[in-house]
Amino acid sequence: MSEILDKAKQWLSSTFDADTQKEIQQLINSNSSDLADRFYKNMEFGTGGMRGIMGAGTNRINKYTLGRATQGLSNYLLENVKKEQLKVVIAFDCRHNSKKFAKIVADVFSANNIKVFLFEDLRPTPELSFAVRHLDCDAGIVLTASHNPPEYNGYKVYWADGGQIVPPQDSGIINEVNRLDFSEINFNANENLIEKIGKEVDTVFINGAVENGKLATDIERNNLKIVFTSLHGTSIMSVPDALQKAGYTDVHLVEEQRKPNGDFPTVKSPNPEEPEALKMATDLANKISADIVIGTDPDCDRLGVAVRDSNGNMKLLNGNQTMVVMTEFLLKKWKNEGKINGNQFVGSTIVSSELVNDVARSYNVETKVGLTGFKWIAKMIRDHETMDFIGGGEESFGYMVGDFVRDKDAVTATLLACEVAAYAKQNGSSFYEELLNIYIRNNFYKEHLIAIVKKGMNGATQIKEMLSEMRNNPLSEIDGEKVESLSDYKASTRTNLITGKVTNIDLPKSNVLIYQTESGTRIAARPSGTEPKIKFYFSVNSPLDAKENATKVEAKLDAKIQRIIKEMKLS
């Protein structure tokens, strides 16, 4: 505890402003247990960048942790990108302090003689990814904490290709940041190097989204009734305009959630993965007999899609289901246009459904599978520039259509989801029926995610111990099925637990474990890169012979997942 107190006292020096010093002194005086959580570690880059609770301290998002990250990034750019004038672009979302933080970040870049394009107001994260390449920038920053609670904010770094940073840039930037003292941050802005941007970029971005997401000329778009909610976030700046431009005229917004608000007052969590977050939208859909509901998270990179099931009830699909249907729709379009020639691929991740691999294989298209996070899908595009990237996604409700944006993009993906629904409707089918058709041709895959919250220093230790136990004492059976393999992405090994054979995994190291049984049941475990959680991903599958039996098969798979959760003592 004395080490933490020493770190805290450093924040009482003249390097830090009076308000920060006062906040820290009050915590020291009150002997607050919160002090340890604020100083036991430095804020780190995870799969989604740097994200945390706002407040004073090394383990908080504030002027100084953001300033230090930006100074380190500035130093890295100046040392490694040899150009006469370096350029960055900065965007921010609806969260508390996002606009203020964005200006602080712009100040530091400009103080280091780096040209800054700063969005005049909140904008979706995918527009930032687009703007990096559109404005020929060397890096980009977005201030956002995605779907985290209101007390959070964050900082995501993009490279010149529009994708989030990956090796070797990530470790290089982190090394620069870690060697900096807070006193070395240059906050003295050069306002001549800060240029506000807005509508001129919006227009090109929305045109690009429509071009990539509007996929056929023979779709009766005016016959699809859509309910859309921005969940108080940034998508209100782009999605309604994109839908209108694409020709969707029967669009109904959830007015109570239309206005951007960092408190997210109408939901417990602004997370489109959760049915509760979309309840106002699905209630409106039932009231007006809408065909599809779409809701986006605060920074508009992920989307939740609810459609009518076989009984006419609104059903929130999971990210794997949405990804599979949209990928098949894209593949069918490419095939019908005669563009599949063996030089195409789709992207997925190690914790996403293997069904997408089966679907792509049926079109003779490769699925490249990377670690969790869209930065790895962006890296696939960069590493395979001679190949055509069709689309890709991950289980966490993100999707990317083509490569004009190099991150998950709820603007373009919203259009694609509506294209699928509208095309299916005019052909006597539905989004959900298209999913069932995929299950019949392959298997009915059912996935489930649970996230266990473990806060603070003790929580981090508990997460480490849980993964260590799963790694060192592997399960031999899962729900009566013999475990065939354990993939340890931290050790880069895949062990056949039946034969003992060990093979190498050719991916960057990551603290992820995946068990797989002989029958195809999968359990993945990993710590969240952005929240104090450990996540468990379950995937089970079974044949489906007819649409009429879908409810029965789904219930059987749901029961199987619950047995596994109980067996692992996670409930």
C-alpha positions as CSV (number, residue, x, y, z in Angstrom):
1,M,0.0,0.0,0.0
2,S,2.9,2.3,0.6
3,E,4.0,2.0,-3.0
4,I,0.4,3.1,-4.1
5,L,0.5,6.0,-1.7
6,D,3.9,7.1,-3.1
7,K,2.5,7.0,-6.6
8,A,-0.6,9.0,-5.5
9,K,1.6,11.7,-3.8
10,Q,3.4,12.3,-7.1
11,W,0.1,13.7,-8.4
12,L,0.2,16.4,-5.7
13,S,3.1,18.1,-7.6
14,S,2.9,21.2,-9.7
15,T,2.9,18.9,-12.9
16,F,-0.8,18.5,-12.2
17,D,-3.5,21.1,-12.0
18,A,-5.2,22.3,-8.8
19,D,-8.4,20.3,-9.3
20,T,-6.5,17.1,-9.8
21,Q,-4.3,17.7,-6.7
22,K,-7.4,18.4,-4.7
23,E,-9.1,15.2,-5.8
24,I,-6.1,13.1,-4.9
25,Q,-5.5,14.8,-1.6
26,Q,-9.1,14.1,-0.5
27,L,-8.7,10.4,-1.3
28,I,-5.5,10.3,0.7
29,N,-7.0,12.2,3.6
30,S,-10.1,9.9,3.7
31,N,-7.9,6.8,3.4
32,S,-10.2,5.7,0.6
33,S,-10.0,2.2,-0.7
34,D,-10.6,3.8,-4.1
35,L,-7.0,5.1,-4.1
36,A,-5.5,1.6,-4.7
37,D,-7.7,1.0,-7.7
38,R,-6.7,4.3,-9.2
39,F,-2.9,3.7,-8.8
40,Y,-2.2,0.0,-8.7
41,K,-1.4,0.0,-12.4
42,N,-1.2,2.3,-15.4
43,M,-4.0,2.4,-18.0
44,E,-3.2,-0.1,-20.7
45,F,-4.0,-0.7,-24.4
46,G,-6.3,-3.7,-24.8
47,T,-8.3,-5.1,-27.7
48,G,-10.2,-1.9,-28.0
49,G,-7.5,0.6,-27.0
50,M,-7.4,2.4,-23.7
51,R,-10.7,2.4,-21.8
52,G,-11.5,3.0,-18.2
53,I,-13.4,5.0,-15.5
54,M,-12.9,8.8,-15.6
55,G,-11.1,10.5,-12.7
56,A,-7.6,11.3,-11.4
57,G,-5.0,8.6,-11.2
58,T,-2.8,6.4,-13.4
59,N,-5.5,3.8,-13.8
60,R,-8.1,6.4,-14.8
61,I,-9.0,8.3,-18.0
62,N,-8.1,11.9,-17.4
63,K,-6.2,14.8,-19.0
64,Y,-2.8,13.4,-18.0
65,T,-3.3,9.7,-19.0
66,L,-4.7,10.8,-22.3
67,G,-1.9,13.5,-22.6
68,R,0.8,10.9,-21.9
69,A,-0.7,8.5,-24.4
70,T,-0.8,11.2,-27.0
71,Q,2.7,12.5,-26.2
72,G,4.0,8.9,-26.6
73,L,2.2,8.5,-29.9
74,S,3.5,11.8,-31.1
75,N,7.1,10.8,-30.2
76,Y,6.6,7.5,-32.0
77,L,5.2,9.2,-35.1
78,L,8.0,11.7,-35.2
79,E,10.6,9.0,-34.9
80,N,9.1,6.4,-37.3
81,V,7.1,8.2,-39.9
82,K,9.4,10.4,-42.0
83,K,7.2,13.0,-43.5
84,E,7.6,16.8,-43.7
85,Q,4.1,17.2,-42.2
86,L,2.5,14.5,-40.1
87,K,-1.3,14.5,-39.9
88,V,-3.8,13.0,-37.5
89,V,-7.6,13.1,-37.3
90,I,-9.6,13.0,-34.1
91,A,-13.3,12.1,-33.4
92,F,-15.3,11.8,-30.3
93,D,-18.6,10.3,-29.1
94,C,-21.5,11.4,-26.9
95,R,-19.9,10.6,-23.6
96,H,-19.2,13.0,-20.8
97,N,-15.9,14.9,-21.3
98,S,-15.4,13.4,-24.8
99,K,-15.4,16.8,-26.6
100,K,-13.0,18.3,-23.9
101,F,-10.7,15.3,-24.0
102,A,-10.6,15.4,-27.9
103,K,-9.4,19.0,-27.7
104,I,-6.8,18.1,-25.1
105,V,-5.5,15.4,-27.4
106,A,-5.5,17.8,-30.4
107,D,-3.5,20.3,-28.3
108,V,-0.8,17.8,-27.5
109,F,-0.5,16.7,-31.2
110,S,-0.3,20.3,-32.4
111,A,2.2,21.2,-29.7
112,N,4.4,18.5,-31.3
113,N,4.0,20.1,-34.7
114,I,1.6,17.5,-36.0
115,K,-1.3,18.7,-38.1
116,V,-4.7,17.9,-36.6
117,F,-8.1,17.4,-38.2
118,L,-10.7,17.7,-35.4
119,F,-14.3,16.8,-36.0
120,E,-16.5,19.8,-34.9
121,D,-19.0,17.6,-33.1
122,L,-19.6,13.9,-32.2
123,R,-19.2,11.4,-35.0
124,P,-19.4,7.6,-35.4
125,T,-16.2,5.6,-34.9
126,P,-16.4,4.1,-38.4
127,E,-16.3,7.6,-39.9
128,L,-13.1,8.2,-38.0
129,S,-11.6,5.0,-39.5
130,F,-12.8,6.2,-43.0
131,A,-11.4,9.8,-42.4
132,V,-7.9,8.5,-41.7
133,R,-7.4,7.3,-45.3
134,H,-9.7,9.9,-46.8
135,L,-7.6,12.7,-45.4
136,D,-4.3,10.9,-45.9
137,C,-3.5,10.9,-42.2
138,D,-0.8,9.0,-40.4
139,A,-3.0,8.1,-37.4
140,G,-6.4,8.7,-36.0
141,I,-7.9,8.9,-32.5
142,V,-11.5,8.4,-31.3
143,L,-12.5,9.3,-27.8
144,T,-15.1,6.6,-26.8
145,A,-15.9,3.9,-24.4
146,S,-18.3,2.0,-26.7
147,H,-21.1,0.5,-24.6
148,N,-19.5,0.8,-21.2
149,P,-21.4,2.5,-18.3
150,P,-21.6,6.4,-18.2
151,E,-18.6,6.8,-15.9
152,Y,-16.2,5.3,-18.6
153,N,-14.4,6.9,-21.5
154,G,-11.6,5.7,-23.7
155,Y,-9.0,6.3,-26.4
156,K,-8.7,4.2,-29.6
157,V,-5.7,4.6,-31.9
158,Y,-5.8,4.0,-35.6
159,W,-3.0,3.7,-38.0
160,A,-2.6,5.1,-41.6
161,D,-4.6,2.2,-43.1
162,G,-7.6,3.1,-41.1
163,G,-7.3,0.0,-38.8
164,Q,-6.6,0.0,-35.1
165,I,-3.0,-0.4,-34.1
166,V,-1.5,-3.9,-34.2
167,P,2.1,-5.2,-33.9
168,P,4.7,-3.7,-34.3
169,Q,3.1,-0.3,-33.9
170,D,1.2,-1.1,-30.7
171,S,4.2,-2.2,-28.7
172,G,6.3,0.6,-30.1
173,I,3.8,3.2,-29.0
174,I,3.3,1.6,-25.6
175,N,7.0,1.6,-25.0
176,E,7.1,5.3,-25.9
177,V,4.2,6.0,-23.5
178,N,5.7,4.0,-20.6
179,R,9.0,5.8,-20.7
180,L,7.4,9.2,-20.4
181,D,7.0,11.1,-17.2
182,F,3.8,13.2,-16.9
183,S,5.9,16.3,-16.7
184,E,7.1,15.6,-20.3
185,I,3.6,16.1,-21.8
186,N,3.5,19.2,-24.1
187,F,0.0,20.7,-23.7
188,N,0.9,24.0,-25.3
189,A,-1.4,24.0,-28.4
190,N,-0.5,25.4,-31.8
191,E,-4.0,26.4,-32.8
192,N,-2.7,27.1,-36.4
193,L,-2.3,23.3,-36.8
194,I,-5.8,22.4,-35.6
195,E,-8.5,22.4,-38.4
196,K,-12.1,21.7,-37.7
197,I,-13.9,19.3,-40.1
198,G,-17.5,18.1,-40.4
199,K,-20.1,18.0,-43.2
200,E,-17.5,17.8,-46.0
201,V,-16.3,14.4,-44.6
202,D,-19.8,13.3,-43.6
203,T,-21.0,13.5,-47.2
204,V,-18.2,11.3,-48.6
205,F,-18.5,8.8,-45.8
206,I,-22.3,8.4,-46.1
207,N,-22.0,8.1,-49.9
208,G,-19.4,5.3,-49.4
209,A,-21.6,3.5,-46.8
210,V,-24.5,3.5,-49.3
211,E,-22.2,2.4,-52.2
212,N,-21.0,-0.6,-50.1
213,G,-24.2,-1.4,-48.2
214,K,-26.7,-1.0,-51.0
215,L,-26.1,-4.1,-52.9
216,A,-28.7,-4.7,-55.5
217,T,-30.8,-2.7,-58.0
218,D,-33.9,-4.9,-57.8
219,I,-34.8,-4.5,-54.1
220,E,-38.1,-3.0,-53.1
221,R,-36.7,-0.9,-50.2
222,N,-39.9,1.2,-49.7
223,N,-41.8,-2.0,-48.6
224,L,-39.5,-2.6,-45.6
225,K,-40.7,-1.1,-42.3
226,I,-37.7,-0.3,-40.1
227,V,-37.4,0.8,-36.5
228,F,-34.1,2.4,-35.6
229,T,-32.6,3.5,-32.3
230,S,-29.3,5.3,-31.8
231,L,-29.5,4.5,-28.0
232,H,-28.5,8.2,-27.3
233,G,-25.3,7.8,-29.3
234,T,-23.5,9.0,-32.4
235,S,-25.3,7.0,-35.1
236,I,-28.0,9.6,-35.3
237,M,-25.5,11.7,-37.2
238,S,-25.2,9.1,-40.0
239,V,-27.6,6.2,-40.1
240,P,-30.9,7.9,-40.8
241,D,-29.3,9.9,-43.7
242,A,-27.7,6.7,-45.1
243,L,-31.0,4.8,-45.0
244,Q,-32.8,7.7,-46.7
245,K,-30.1,8.0,-49.4
246,A,-30.3,4.3,-50.0
247,G,-34.0,4.5,-50.7
248,Y,-35.6,3.3,-47.4
249,T,-38.6,5.5,-46.8
250,D,-40.5,3.7,-44.1
251,V,-38.1,4.3,-41.2
252,H,-39.3,5.0,-37.7
253,L,-36.9,6.4,-35.0
254,V,-37.2,5.8,-31.3
255,E,-37.6,9.5,-30.5
256,E,-37.0,9.0,-26.7
257,Q,-33.5,7.7,-27.5
258,R,-32.7,10.0,-30.4
259,K,-30.9,12.8,-28.6
260,P,-27.2,12.1,-27.8
261,N,-26.8,11.8,-24.0
262,G,-23.8,10.4,-22.1
263,D,-26.1,9.3,-19.2
264,F,-28.0,7.0,-21.5
265,P,-31.1,7.7,-19.4
266,T,-33.6,5.2,-20.9
267,V,-31.4,2.1,-20.6
268,K,-29.5,0.2,-18.0
269,S,-26.7,-0.3,-20.5
270,P,-26.4,1.1,-24.1
271,N,-25.4,-2.3,-25.3
272,P,-27.3,-3.6,-28.4
273,E,-26.4,-7.1,-27.4
274,E,-28.9,-6.9,-24.6
275,P,-32.7,-7.2,-25.3
276,E,-33.4,-4.7,-22.5
277,A,-31.5,-2.0,-24.4
278,L,-33.7,-2.5,-27.5
279,K,-37.0,-2.9,-25.6
280,M,-38.3,0.6,-26.6
281,A,-37.5,-0.2,-30.2
282,T,-39.1,-3.6,-30.2
283,D,-42.2,-2.2,-28.4
284,L,-42.5,0.4,-31.2
285,A,-42.0,-2.4,-33.8
286,N,-44.8,-4.4,-32.4
287,K,-47.0,-1.3,-32.2
288,I,-46.5,-0.4,-35.9
289,S,-45.9,-4.0,-37.2
290,A,-42.3,-3.3,-38.3
291,D,-40.2,-5.9,-40.1
292,I,-36.9,-5.2,-38.5
293,V,-35.4,-3.3,-35.5
294,I,-31.8,-2.0,-35.5
295,G,-30.0,-0.4,-32.6
296,T,-26.4,0.8,-32.4
297,D,-24.0,1.3,-29.5
298,P,-22.9,4.8,-28.5
299,D,-20.0,5.1,-31.0
300,C,-21.9,3.3,-33.8
301,D,-19.5,0.5,-34.5
302,R,-21.8,-2.4,-33.4
303,L,-25.4,-3.1,-34.1
304,G,-28.2,-5.3,-32.7
305,V,-30.7,-6.7,-35.1
306,A,-34.2,-7.9,-34.1
307,V,-36.4,-9.6,-36.7
308,R,-39.7,-11.5,-36.7
309,D,-39.3,-15.2,-36.0
310,S,-41.4,-18.0,-37.5
311,N,-44.2,-17.1,-35.1
312,G,-44.2,-13.4,-35.9
313,N,-42.5,-12.4,-32.6
314,M,-39.6,-9.9,-32.5
315,K,-36.4,-11.8,-31.8
316,L,-33.0,-10.2,-31.1
317,L,-30.4,-12.2,-33.0
318,N,-26.9,-12.7,-31.6
319,G,-23.9,-11.4,-33.4
320,N,-23.0,-14.7,-34.9
321,Q,-26.4,-15.2,-36.4
322,T,-26.4,-11.7,-37.9
323,M,-22.9,-12.2,-39.2
324,V,-23.7,-15.5,-40.9
325,V,-26.8,-14.2,-42.7
326,M,-25.1,-11.1,-43.9
327,T,-22.0,-13.0,-45.0
328,E,-24.1,-15.5,-47.0
329,F,-25.9,-12.6,-48.7
330,L,-22.6,-11.0,-49.7
331,L,-21.2,-14.3,-51.0
332,K,-24.4,-15.0,-53.0
333,K,-24.1,-11.6,-54.6
334,W,-20.4,-12.1,-55.5
335,K,-21.2,-15.5,-56.9
336,N,-24.2,-14.3,-59.0
337,E,-21.9,-11.5,-60.4
338,G,-19.3,-14.1,-61.3
339,K,-16.6,-12.5,-59.1
340,I,-15.6,-15.5,-57.0
341,N,-12.4,-16.9,-58.5
342,G,-10.4,-18.1,-55.5
343,N,-8.9,-14.8,-54.6
344,Q,-11.5,-13.7,-52.1
345,F,-11.8,-14.1,-48.3
346,V,-14.1,-13.3,-45.4
347,G,-12.8,-12.5,-41.9
348,S,-13.8,-13.9,-38.5
349,T,-12.3,-14.3,-35.1
350,I,-11.4,-17.3,-32.8
351,V,-14.4,-16.8,-30.5
352,S,-16.9,-16.4,-33.3
353,S,-19.2,-19.1,-34.7
354,E,-17.5,-21.7,-36.9
355,L,-20.7,-21.7,-39.0
356,V,-19.4,-18.7,-40.9
357,N,-16.4,-20.9,-42.0
358,D,-18.8,-23.5,-43.3
359,V,-20.9,-21.0,-45.2
360,A,-17.9,-19.5,-46.8
361,R,-16.5,-22.9,-47.7
362,S,-19.7,-23.7,-49.5
363,Y,-18.9,-20.8,-51.9
364,N,-15.2,-21.9,-52.2
365,V,-14.2,-18.8,-50.3
366,E,-11.6,-18.9,-47.5
367,T,-12.3,-17.6,-44.0
368,K,-9.3,-16.0,-42.4
369,V,-9.6,-16.3,-38.6
370,G,-7.8,-13.9,-36.3
371,L,-7.7,-12.9,-32.6
372,T,-10.6,-11.1,-31.0
373,G,-11.0,-7.5,-32.2
374,F,-11.5,-5.9,-35.6
375,K,-8.0,-4.6,-35.6
376,W,-7.0,-8.2,-36.6
377,I,-9.5,-8.2,-39.5
378,A,-8.1,-4.9,-40.7
379,K,-4.6,-6.4,-40.5
380,M,-5.8,-9.3,-42.7
381,I,-6.7,-6.8,-45.4
382,R,-3.3,-5.1,-45.0
383,D,-1.4,-8.4,-45.1
384,H,-3.4,-9.7,-48.2
385,E,-3.7,-6.6,-50.3
386,T,-3.9,-8.7,-53.5
387,M,-7.0,-10.5,-52.3
388,D,-10.6,-9.2,-52.3
389,F,-12.1,-8.8,-48.8
390,I,-15.8,-9.5,-49.0
391,G,-16.9,-8.9,-45.5
392,G,-16.3,-10.0,-41.9
393,G,-17.5,-9.9,-38.4
394,E,-17.3,-11.2,-34.9
395,E,-19.7,-12.5,-32.3
396,S,-19.8,-9.1,-30.4
397,F,-22.3,-7.6,-32.9
398,G,-19.8,-6.0,-35.2
399,Y,-19.6,-6.3,-39.0
400,M,-17.5,-4.7,-41.8
401,V,-18.6,-4.7,-45.5
402,G,-15.7,-4.4,-47.8
403,D,-12.7,-2.4,-46.8
404,F,-13.6,1.3,-47.3
405,V,-13.8,1.4,-43.5
406,R,-11.2,-0.7,-41.7
407,D,-13.2,-1.3,-38.4
408,K,-16.6,-2.6,-37.5
409,D,-19.1,-0.3,-39.0
410,A,-22.7,-0.1,-37.9
411,V,-23.6,2.5,-40.6
412,T,-22.9,0.2,-43.6
413,A,-23.9,-2.9,-41.7
414,T,-27.3,-1.4,-40.9
415,L,-27.8,-0.9,-44.7
416,L,-26.7,-4.5,-45.4
417,A,-29.1,-5.9,-42.7
418,C,-31.9,-3.9,-44.3
419,E,-30.9,-5.2,-47.8
420,V,-31.1,-8.8,-46.6
421,A,-34.5,-8.2,-45.0
422,A,-36.0,-6.3,-47.9
423,Y,-34.8,-8.8,-50.5
424,A,-36.1,-11.7,-48.4
425,K,-39.5,-10.0,-47.9
426,Q,-40.1,-9.4,-51.6
427,N,-39.3,-13.0,-52.3
428,G,-41.7,-14.5,-49.7
429,S,-39.1,-15.1,-47.1
430,S,-37.6,-13.2,-44.1
431,F,-34.3,-12.4,-42.4
432,Y,-35.0,-15.2,-39.9
433,E,-36.1,-17.7,-42.5
434,E,-32.8,-17.1,-44.3
435,L,-31.0,-18.0,-41.1
436,L,-33.0,-21.2,-40.7
437,N,-32.2,-22.1,-44.3
438,I,-28.5,-21.8,-43.5
439,Y,-29.0,-24.0,-40.4
440,I,-30.7,-26.7,-42.5
441,R,-27.8,-26.7,-45.1
442,N,-25.2,-26.9,-42.3
443,N,-26.2,-27.3,-38.6
444,F,-28.1,-25.3,-36.1
445,Y,-25.4,-23.4,-34.2
446,K,-26.3,-21.8,-30.9
447,E,-23.9,-19.6,-29.0
448,H,-24.0,-18.0,-25.6
449,L,-21.8,-15.5,-23.8
450,I,-21.5,-14.9,-20.1
451,A,-19.2,-12.2,-18.6
452,I,-18.3,-12.4,-14.9
453,V,-17.3,-9.1,-13.4
454,K,-14.2,-9.0,-11.1
455,K,-13.4,-5.5,-10.2
456,G,-10.1,-3.9,-9.0
457,M,-6.8,-5.4,-8.0
458,N,-8.3,-8.5,-6.3
459,G,-10.6,-9.1,-9.3
460,A,-7.6,-9.1,-11.7
461,T,-6.0,-11.7,-9.5
462,Q,-9.1,-13.9,-9.5
463,I,-9.4,-13.7,-13.3
464,K,-5.8,-14.7,-13.6
465,E,-6.4,-17.7,-11.2
466,M,-9.5,-18.8,-13.1
467,L,-7.6,-19.0,-16.4
468,S,-4.6,-20.6,-14.8
469,E,-6.9,-23.4,-13.4
470,M,-8.4,-24.0,-16.8
471,R,-5.0,-24.0,-18.4
472,N,-3.2,-26.3,-15.9
473,N,-6.1,-28.6,-15.1
474,P,-8.0,-29.0,-18.4
475,L,-11.5,-30.4,-18.6
476,S,-11.6,-33.9,-20.0
477,E,-15.3,-34.0,-20.6
478,I,-18.0,-31.3,-21.4
479,D,-21.6,-32.4,-20.9
480,G,-20.6,-36.1,-21.4
481,E,-18.6,-35.4,-24.6
482,K,-14.9,-36.2,-24.6
483,V,-12.7,-33.0,-25.0
484,E,-10.6,-33.4,-28.1
485,S,-8.4,-30.3,-28.0
486,L,-7.3,-27.4,-25.9
487,S,-6.0,-24.4,-27.8
488,D,-3.9,-22.1,-25.7
489,Y,-3.3,-18.9,-27.6
490,K,-1.0,-17.6,-24.8
491,A,1.4,-20.5,-25.4
492,S,0.6,-20.7,-29.1
493,T,-0.2,-24.4,-28.9
494,R,-3.1,-26.7,-29.7
495,T,-3.0,-29.9,-27.7
496,N,-5.0,-33.0,-28.7
497,L,-6.0,-34.2,-25.3
498,I,-6.7,-37.7,-26.7
499,T,-3.5,-38.4,-28.5
500,G,-1.3,-35.9,-26.7
501,K,-0.1,-34.4,-30.0
502,V,0.8,-30.7,-29.8
503,T,0.7,-28.3,-32.8
504,N,1.6,-24.6,-33.1
505,I,-0.9,-21.8,-33.5
506,D,0.3,-19.2,-36.0
507,L,-1.3,-16.1,-34.4
508,P,0.1,-13.5,-32.1
509,K,-0.1,-14.5,-28.4
510,S,-3.2,-13.8,-26.5
511,N,-4.6,-14.9,-23.2
512,V,-7.4,-17.1,-24.6
513,L,-8.2,-20.7,-24.1
514,I,-10.6,-22.8,-26.3
515,Y,-11.8,-26.3,-25.5
516,Q,-13.4,-28.3,-28.3
517,T,-15.1,-31.7,-28.1
518,E,-15.3,-34.5,-30.6
519,S,-18.9,-33.4,-31.4
520,G,-18.0,-29.8,-32.1
521,T,-19.0,-28.2,-28.7
522,R,-16.7,-25.3,-27.9
523,I,-15.9,-23.3,-24.8
524,A,-13.6,-20.2,-25.0
525,A,-12.4,-18.2,-22.1
526,R,-10.6,-14.8,-22.1
527,P,-10.2,-11.7,-20.0
528,S,-11.9,-8.6,-21.4
529,G,-9.4,-6.2,-22.9
530,T,-11.5,-3.2,-21.9
531,E,-13.5,-4.1,-18.8
532,P,-12.8,-5.9,-15.4
533,K,-14.5,-9.1,-16.7
534,I,-13.7,-12.7,-17.7
535,K,-15.7,-13.9,-20.6
536,F,-16.9,-17.4,-21.4
537,Y,-18.1,-18.2,-24.9
538,F,-20.2,-21.3,-25.5
539,S,-21.0,-22.9,-28.9
540,V,-23.1,-26.0,-29.5
541,N,-24.7,-27.4,-32.7
542,S,-27.1,-30.0,-33.9
543,P,-28.6,-30.9,-37.3
544,L,-31.9,-29.2,-38.3
545,D,-34.0,-31.1,-40.8
546,A,-36.9,-28.7,-41.2
547,K,-37.9,-25.1,-40.2
548,E,-40.8,-26.4,-38.2
549,N,-38.4,-28.2,-35.8
550,A,-36.2,-25.1,-35.2
551,T,-37.9,-24.2,-31.9
552,K,-37.4,-27.7,-30.5
553,V,-33.8,-27.9,-31.6
554,E,-33.0,-24.5,-30.2
555,A,-34.5,-25.4,-26.9
556,K,-32.4,-28.6,-26.8
557,L,-29.2,-26.6,-27.5
558,D,-30.1,-23.9,-24.9
559,A,-30.6,-26.7,-22.3
560,K,-27.2,-28.1,-23.3
561,I,-25.5,-24.7,-22.8
562,Q,-27.1,-24.3,-19.3
563,R,-25.9,-27.8,-18.3
564,I,-22.4,-26.9,-19.3
565,I,-22.5,-23.6,-17.3
566,K,-23.8,-25.5,-14.3
567,E,-21.1,-28.2,-14.7
568,M,-18.4,-25.5,-14.8
569,K,-19.9,-23.9,-11.7
570,L,-20.3,-20.5,-13.5
571,S,-24.0,-20.0,-12.6
